[in-house]
Amino acid sequence: MLPRLFAAILVLGSCGPLLSGPVPEGGATAPEASEAGWTSKFRDPEDGGLDLSGFLDTAAGFVPVVVPITEPAVGFGLAAVPVFISKNDPAPDGSPVRPNILAAGGVLTENGSEGVFGFHSGNWLDGKLRTTVGGLGASVNLDFYGIGNRARQYNIEMAGGLVEGRYQLGDSAFMAGLGFLYADMRVSFDNPFPILGDRRFSVDSQLGGPSALLSYDTRDNIFTPEEGTFAAVSYTH
């Protein structure tokens, strides 16, 4: 039961004004040249338009992401997650190594639903080894209208985690590895039969297992690719 996301607002803290045009040749002072170099991370080198991919792909930065929630089942709410991006040095052969990404945030809605989550994607050994670790915990309050003439409230509590590791196969674009997923969930609900009083019932379930992973990635950019192919398959037992 994931709430629909109405819109996403991406805010870059302390970015400052973007230049309206290129710096004239020979006419830039030291502060102007410094500002031009800084703001170039937010401009497309071909047409000069606003483009965040340079900043996201190369700079060690922090991008706060705020997502309004407008799902009637849980009411209005907000999800907020700061994303930290750290640049990796190129591999010995000069090929780029994708950045490490760390994100952690939370969700809160007006009916009391809430959750926290975290994620890290790391690249090691000059990009040959890639790891992914993630976790979440949430409590979601919902209403069920299937019995009687009034809503019956129920709650879903969940906690889980994911860990994956992939290693590059030779010099190819293929990576293979293993992963493990675990989730623990409890669904509790109001008693639908008045004769039993105000008791609440609950059902617990757990899910977990290893997985085999294989991916192929030739994209020129992981954030806003213009060319390349990405494909992945997995088998979970």
NULOSE-648307 format. One record per residue (C-alpha): x, y, z; residue number from 1; residue in three letters. Coordinates in nm, 4 decimals, always signed. Layout:
NULOSE-648307
> east,north,up,nr,rest
> X,Y,Z,NUM,ala
...
END
This chain:
NULOSE-648307
> east,north,up,nr,rest
> +0.0000,+0.0000,+0.0000,1,met
> +0.2324,+0.2712,-0.1189,2,leu
> +0.0878,+0.6240,-0.1382,3,pro
> +0.0771,+0.7963,-0.4727,4,arg
> +0.3287,+1.0723,-0.5115,5,leu
> +0.1702,+1.3833,-0.6624,6,phe
> +0.4874,+1.5792,-0.7323,7,ala
> +0.8558,+1.5945,-0.6511,8,ala
> +1.0404,+1.9160,-0.5690,9,ile
> +1.4175,+1.9062,-0.6022,10,leu
> +1.5879,+2.1867,-0.4097,11,val
> +1.9589,+2.2575,-0.4244,12,leu
> +2.0752,+2.4308,-0.1079,13,gly
> +2.2891,+2.7439,-0.1396,14,ser
> +2.3217,+2.7249,-0.5162,15,cys
> +2.3265,+3.1009,-0.5753,16,gly
> +2.2148,+3.2704,-0.8962,17,pro
> +2.2949,+3.1076,-1.2284,18,leu
> +2.4747,+3.3187,-1.4854,19,leu
> +2.2556,+3.4446,-1.7659,20,ser
> +2.5281,+3.4091,-2.0265,21,gly
> +2.8935,+3.3217,-2.0856,22,pro
> +3.1698,+3.5354,-1.9379,23,val
> +3.3205,+3.7661,-2.2025,24,pro
> +3.6690,+3.6669,-2.3135,25,glu
> +3.9384,+3.8575,-2.1269,26,gly
> +3.6837,+4.0470,-1.9207,27,gly
> +3.6373,+3.8207,-1.6206,28,ala
> +3.7819,+3.9079,-1.2842,29,thr
> +3.9008,+3.6329,-1.0480,30,ala
> +3.5693,+3.6198,-0.8521,31,pro
> +3.3708,+3.6122,-1.1779,32,glu
> +3.5848,+3.3318,-1.3185,33,ala
> +3.5449,+3.1366,-0.9965,34,ser
> +3.1673,+3.1816,-1.0058,35,glu
> +3.1580,+3.0800,-1.3725,36,ala
> +3.3473,+2.7587,-1.2954,37,gly
> +3.1156,+2.6804,-1.0055,38,trp
> +2.7928,+2.7416,-1.1950,39,thr
> +2.9186,+2.5451,-1.4953,40,ser
> +2.8288,+2.2319,-1.2986,41,lys
> +2.4636,+2.3310,-1.3428,42,phe
> +2.4803,+2.4112,-1.7154,43,arg
> +2.4752,+2.1962,-2.0267,44,asp
> +2.8125,+2.2472,-2.2012,45,pro
> +2.6441,+2.2372,-2.5435,46,glu
> +2.3494,+2.4771,-2.5142,47,asp
> +2.4124,+2.6491,-2.1786,48,gly
> +2.0743,+2.5403,-2.0417,49,gly
> +2.0078,+2.4282,-1.6858,50,leu
> +2.1436,+2.0738,-1.6397,51,asp
> +2.2038,+1.9162,-1.2984,52,leu
> +2.3680,+1.5977,-1.4245,53,ser
> +2.7189,+1.7423,-1.4062,54,gly
> +2.6756,+1.8295,-1.0399,55,phe
> +2.5082,+1.5005,-0.9503,56,leu
> +2.7580,+1.2853,-1.1374,57,asp
> +3.0834,+1.4468,-1.0331,58,thr
> +3.0499,+1.6653,-0.7246,59,ala
> +3.0539,+1.5507,-0.3649,60,ala
> +2.7289,+1.7149,-0.2707,61,gly
> +2.4077,+1.7094,-0.0773,62,phe
> +2.0743,+1.7362,-0.2541,63,val
> +1.7613,+1.7695,-0.0380,64,pro
> +1.4624,+1.6046,-0.2039,65,val
> +1.1106,+1.6886,-0.0803,66,val
> +0.8085,+1.4916,-0.2050,67,val
> +0.4505,+1.5970,-0.1180,68,pro
> +0.2042,+1.3120,-0.0586,69,ile
> -0.1616,+1.3590,-0.1606,70,thr
> -0.3013,+1.0074,-0.1144,71,glu
> -0.6554,+1.0264,+0.0343,72,pro
> -0.6065,+0.6931,+0.2127,73,ala
> -0.3354,+0.8398,+0.4378,74,val
> -0.4018,+1.2134,+0.4029,75,gly
> -0.1629,+1.4887,+0.3111,76,phe
> +0.1976,+1.4373,+0.4059,77,gly
> +0.5582,+1.4855,+0.3194,78,leu
> +0.8599,+1.2718,+0.2431,79,ala
> +1.2032,+1.4301,+0.2851,80,ala
> +1.5366,+1.2729,+0.2020,81,val
> +1.8824,+1.4322,+0.1797,82,pro
> +2.0950,+1.2639,-0.0867,83,val
> +2.4729,+1.2741,-0.0478,84,phe
> +2.6818,+1.2171,-0.3593,85,ile
> +3.0572,+1.1598,-0.3330,86,ser
> +3.2878,+1.1525,-0.6335,87,lys
> +3.5245,+0.8622,-0.6976,88,asn
> +3.8632,+0.8960,-0.8670,89,asp
> +3.8922,+0.7543,-1.2201,90,pro
> +4.0170,+0.3989,-1.2656,91,ala
> +4.3873,+0.3480,-1.3559,92,pro
> +4.2945,+0.3231,-1.7258,93,asp
> +4.1239,+0.6643,-1.7058,94,gly
> +3.7661,+0.5364,-1.7241,95,ser
> +3.5207,+0.7098,-1.4905,96,pro
> +3.3915,+0.5392,-1.1766,97,val
> +3.0336,+0.6154,-1.0814,98,arg
> +2.9849,+0.8118,-0.7573,99,pro
> +2.8828,+0.6719,-0.4219,100,asn
> +2.5299,+0.7636,-0.3141,101,ile
> +2.3950,+0.7836,+0.0398,102,leu
> +2.0344,+0.8738,+0.1179,103,ala
> +1.8347,+0.8722,+0.4417,104,ala
> +1.4975,+1.0235,+0.5145,105,gly
> +1.1474,+0.9889,+0.6511,106,gly
> +0.7772,+1.0081,+0.5699,107,val
> +0.4912,+1.1521,+0.7774,108,leu
> +0.1207,+1.1956,+0.6930,109,thr
> -0.1743,+1.3575,+0.8672,110,glu
> -0.3381,+1.0265,+0.9702,111,asn
> -0.0312,+0.9241,+1.1704,112,gly
> +0.1375,+0.7062,+0.9103,113,ser
> +0.5150,+0.7373,+0.9306,114,glu
> +0.8341,+0.5746,+0.8172,115,gly
> +1.2112,+0.6051,+0.7906,116,val
> +1.4463,+0.4645,+0.5290,117,phe
> +1.8087,+0.4626,+0.4231,118,gly
> +2.0113,+0.3576,+0.1204,119,phe
> +2.3772,+0.3390,+0.0190,120,his
> +2.5285,+0.2493,-0.3166,121,ser
> +2.9063,+0.2134,-0.3100,122,gly
> +3.1735,+0.1452,-0.5705,123,asn
> +3.5054,-0.0115,-0.4750,124,trp
> +3.8222,-0.1495,-0.6360,125,leu
> +3.8180,+0.1103,-0.9150,126,asp
> +3.4506,+0.0417,-0.9847,127,gly
> +3.4824,-0.3349,-1.0256,128,lys
> +3.2908,-0.4051,-0.7038,129,leu
> +2.9499,-0.2480,-0.6422,130,arg
> +2.7520,-0.2802,-0.3196,131,thr
> +2.3994,-0.1795,-0.2282,132,thr
> +2.2555,-0.1652,+0.1229,133,val
> +1.9085,-0.0431,+0.2138,134,gly
> +1.6614,-0.0569,+0.4985,135,gly
> +1.3218,+0.0772,+0.5996,136,leu
> +1.0753,+0.0847,+0.8852,137,gly
> +0.7187,+0.2086,+0.8504,138,ala
> +0.3780,+0.2158,+1.0145,139,ser
> +0.0809,+0.2818,+0.7831,140,val
> -0.2743,+0.3465,+0.9046,141,asn
> -0.5579,+0.2625,+0.6664,142,leu
> -0.9363,+0.2091,+0.6686,143,asp
> -1.1328,-0.0933,+0.5452,144,phe
> -1.4969,-0.0535,+0.4393,145,tyr
> -1.5856,-0.4146,+0.3521,146,gly
> -1.7770,-0.5122,+0.6699,147,ile
> -2.0721,-0.3266,+0.8226,148,gly
> -2.1573,+0.0357,+0.7690,149,asn
> -1.8472,+0.2001,+0.9136,150,arg
> -1.4782,+0.2000,+0.8454,151,ala
> -1.2574,-0.0488,+1.0254,152,arg
> -0.9083,+0.0802,+1.0903,153,gln
> -0.6107,-0.1413,+1.0304,154,tyr
> -0.2392,-0.0856,+1.0571,155,asn
> +0.0552,-0.2239,+0.8632,156,ile
> +0.3904,-0.2242,+1.0396,157,glu
> +0.6893,-0.3242,+0.8314,158,met
> +1.0649,-0.3422,+0.8635,159,ala
> +1.3134,-0.4810,+0.6203,160,gly
> +1.6494,-0.4632,+0.4581,161,gly
> +1.8392,-0.5446,+0.1422,162,leu
> +2.2069,-0.6110,+0.0767,163,val
> +2.3656,-0.6772,-0.2624,164,glu
> +2.7149,-0.7178,-0.4013,165,gly
> +2.8147,-0.7313,-0.7700,166,arg
> +3.1534,-0.7811,-0.9340,167,tyr
> +3.2532,-0.6881,-1.2884,168,gln
> +3.3118,-0.9819,-1.5226,169,leu
> +3.6508,-0.9151,-1.6801,170,gly
> +3.6528,-0.5904,-1.8789,171,asp
> +3.2930,-0.6343,-1.9950,172,ser
> +2.9858,-0.4311,-1.9040,173,ala
> +2.8415,-0.7307,-1.7181,174,phe
> +2.8336,-0.7564,-1.3389,175,met
> +2.7267,-1.0632,-1.1407,176,ala
> +2.6690,-1.1099,-0.7723,177,gly
> +2.4524,-1.2141,-0.4816,178,leu
> +2.1959,-1.0430,-0.2634,179,gly
> +1.9726,-1.1033,+0.0345,180,phe
> +1.6310,-0.9556,+0.1156,181,leu
> +1.4430,-0.9693,+0.4459,182,tyr
> +1.1080,-0.8190,+0.5438,183,ala
> +0.9022,-0.8487,+0.8611,184,asp
> +0.5385,-0.7355,+0.8527,185,met
> +0.2504,-0.7188,+1.1002,186,arg
> -0.1072,-0.6362,+0.9987,187,val
> -0.3379,-0.5500,+1.2897,188,ser
> -0.7024,-0.4526,+1.2596,189,phe
> -1.0122,-0.3606,+1.4605,190,asp
> -1.2459,-0.6397,+1.5586,191,asn
> -1.5260,-0.6485,+1.2946,192,pro
> -1.7654,-0.8343,+1.5263,193,phe
> -1.9046,-0.6235,+1.8156,194,pro
> -1.9883,-0.9359,+2.0172,195,ile
> -1.6146,-0.9894,+2.0709,196,leu
> -1.5647,-0.6455,+2.2255,197,gly
> -1.2857,-0.4017,+2.1430,198,asp
> -1.0155,-0.6596,+2.0760,199,arg
> -0.7654,-0.6088,+1.7959,200,arg
> -0.6368,-0.8922,+1.5838,201,phe
> -0.2992,-0.9175,+1.4141,202,ser
> -0.1227,-1.1363,+1.1613,203,val
> +0.2565,-1.1600,+1.1368,204,asp
> +0.4559,-1.2618,+0.8321,205,ser
> +0.8227,-1.2752,+0.7368,206,gln
> +0.9856,-1.2889,+0.3985,207,leu
> +1.3500,-1.3468,+0.3223,208,gly
> +1.5854,-1.5194,+0.0881,209,gly
> +1.9028,-1.5029,-0.1198,210,pro
> +1.9128,-1.3920,-0.4820,211,ser
> +2.1459,-1.4269,-0.7798,212,ala
> +2.2060,-1.1075,-0.9787,213,leu
> +2.3266,-1.0269,-1.3290,214,leu
> +2.3335,-0.6806,-1.4867,215,ser
> +2.4556,-0.5151,-1.8060,216,tyr
> +2.5191,-0.1402,-1.8114,217,asp
> +2.6702,+0.0732,-2.0889,218,thr
> +2.4973,+0.4026,-2.0008,219,arg
> +2.7055,+0.7170,-2.0335,220,asp
> +2.5430,+0.8668,-1.7228,221,asn
> +2.3510,+0.7001,-1.4413,222,ile
> +2.1312,+1.0055,-1.3754,223,phe
> +2.0389,+1.1427,-1.7190,224,thr
> +2.1755,+0.8975,-1.9778,225,pro
> +2.1705,+0.9963,-2.3433,226,glu
> +2.2973,+0.6666,-2.4794,227,glu
> +2.3697,+0.3133,-2.3671,228,gly
> +2.1734,+0.0171,-2.2386,229,thr
> +2.0870,-0.1065,-1.8921,230,phe
> +1.9378,-0.4494,-1.8232,231,ala
> +1.9239,-0.6631,-1.5101,232,ala
> +1.7859,-1.0014,-1.4109,233,val
> +1.7643,-1.1669,-1.0717,234,ser
> +1.6524,-1.4952,-0.9245,235,tyr
> +1.5304,-1.5118,-0.5645,236,thr
> +1.4830,-1.8380,-0.3814,237,his
END
